[in-house]
């Protein structure tokens, strides 16, 4: 178990992944998105190269600063990371049944 924790701590963001800039909702204001960001929508600060324009700047939302890469979240590739984060968003959105979540709303 100790080895897994050491490995988890060493995980770094995959260049160009951007799953954490797309899947989760952000309730705080972001430059270009004053009402926050809905789940599944790319952040307004995401570049064409899937890089954050606010990385390292004080305008970066606290939720973005606190999100750290982890194998359970990031998976093996960007598509897996996006799917895992989308599922976490679904399970934790307000109104989700504890442990089960709600089905996605009809569009």
C-alpha positions in Angstrom: 0.0 0.0 0.0 2.9 2.4 0.7 4.2 1.9 -2.8 0.9 2.9 -4.3 0.8 6.1 -2.3 4.3 7.0 -3.4 3.4 6.3 -7.0 0.2 8.4 -6.7 2.2 11.4 -5.3 4.5 11.3 -8.4 1.7 11.6 -11.0 1.9 14.7 -13.2 -0.6 16.2 -15.6 -0.5 14.8 -19.1 0.3 17.7 -21.5 -2.7 18.4 -23.7 -5.1 16.3 -21.6 -7.4 19.1 -20.3 -10.0 16.7 -18.8 -10.1 18.7 -15.6 -10.7 21.8 -17.6 -13.7 20.2 -19.4 -15.5 17.7 -17.2 -16.2 19.4 -13.9 -18.5 22.3 -13.2 -16.9 25.4 -11.6 -19.2 27.6 -9.6 -16.8 30.5 -9.1 -16.3 33.2 -11.6 -13.5 32.7 -14.2 -12.3 35.4 -16.6 -14.5 34.9 -19.7 -17.1 32.9 -17.7 -18.4 35.2 -14.9 -21.1 32.8 -13.9 -18.7 29.9 -13.7 -18.5 26.9 -16.0 -21.0 24.1 -16.5 -19.9 20.5 -16.5 -18.8 19.2 -19.9 -18.0 22.6 -21.3 -14.4 23.5 -22.0 -13.2 26.4 -19.9 -12.9 29.7 -21.7 -9.3 29.8 -20.5 -8.4 26.6 -22.3 -6.1 27.2 -25.3 -6.3 25.3 -28.7 -3.4 23.3 -27.4 -5.4 22.3 -24.3 -3.4 24.4 -21.9 -4.7 26.7 -19.2 -4.1 30.4 -19.9 -4.5 31.1 -16.1 -2.0 28.5 -14.9 0.3 30.1 -12.3 -1.8 33.3 -12.2 -3.8 34.6 -9.2 -7.0 34.7 -11.3 -7.0 30.9 -11.5 -10.0 29.5 -9.5 -9.3 27.9 -6.2 -10.9 24.7 -7.3 -8.4 24.5 -10.2 -5.5 25.1 -7.8 -6.7 22.4 -5.5 -7.2 19.7 -8.1 -4.2 17.4 -8.3 -3.6 14.6 -10.7 -4.1 11.1 -9.3 -4.1 7.7 -11.1 -7.7 7.1 -9.9 -8.8 10.4 -11.6 -6.5 10.5 -14.6 -6.6 6.9 -15.8 -4.3 5.8 -18.6 -5.1 8.5 -21.2 -7.1 11.7 -21.7 -10.3 10.0 -22.8 -10.2 7.8 -19.7 -9.6 10.9 -17.5 -12.5 12.7 -19.1 -14.8 9.8 -18.5 -13.7 9.4 -14.9 -14.1 13.1 -14.1 -17.5 13.2 -15.8 -18.6 10.3 -13.6 -17.3 12.1 -10.5 -19.2 15.2 -11.5 -22.4 13.3 -12.0 -22.1 11.5 -8.7 -21.4 14.7 -6.7 -23.7 17.2 -8.3 -26.4 18.6 -6.0 -29.4 16.3 -5.7 -27.5 13.2 -6.5 -28.5 10.2 -4.4 -25.8 9.3 -2.0 -23.6 6.7 -3.6 -25.6 6.4 -6.8 -26.0 9.8 -8.5 -28.8 10.8 -10.8 -29.0 10.0 -14.4 -27.9 12.8 -16.7 -30.7 15.3 -17.5 -32.4 14.9 -20.9 -31.2 17.4 -23.5 
